[in-house]
């Protein structure tokens, strides 16, 4: 890793640590709960049930006017990226060193997000910070749920990875490029933090900035196309927003 890459990684580390510190500072000490594990188990059951209901209602909700306002632009942007942008972007990225560095960044970044959520949960359990515990666990749930939903899309699209074939990203031709799982999980994590701490701008924009860095790293690492990242990020954002609002 060169000097600029190392400096960038240190900035990302400080950014995420700052998010965690601000989350902890925002949370007040509550009265001791009945127990961390029972409370988390109850939350998991309730959130899983709610997510199941949300997925069942998704086809009906998708055609509602308030949802079409953002769904149609995302669909149009995805189509334009697939037709005009994915191929040229992929063909311009030929540096193996840059690809390897970006791949490392994206994996480390996603791991740090999971780690931050886990530490929030553990700290909340240890000090009876119910809100911190719940928010940390919700971030983990959202990232896991978004990754799971993303896999369904991957299976349906069956798109070639950027390094496969001619590099054009053919659909239904063997692969799991579409959408980006890293983007989905990362944006789910960021969305939960942003919605649970709306008045903490450092947390909100820090989390979104970190998710953006992880997502763009998937392009530089030649793991995904721009359209993969856009759709994966959308899946993550919507999943995180839904669970954060419960």
HELIX and SHEET records of a PDB file:
HELIX    1   1 UNK A    3  UNK A   26  1                                  24    
HELIX    2   2 UNK A   36  UNK A   62  1                                  27    
HELIX    3   3 UNK A   65  UNK A   80  1                                  16    
HELIX    4   4 UNK A   81  UNK A   85  3                                   5    
HELIX    5   5 UNK A   86  UNK A   92  1                                   7    
HELIX    6   6 UNK A   96  UNK A  127  1                                  32    
HELIX    7   7 UNK A  130  UNK A  157  1                                  28    
HELIX    8   8 UNK A  181  UNK A  196  1                                  16    
HELIX    9   9 UNK A  201  UNK A  220  1                                  20    
HELIX   10  10 UNK A  226  UNK A  244  1                                  19    
END                                                                             
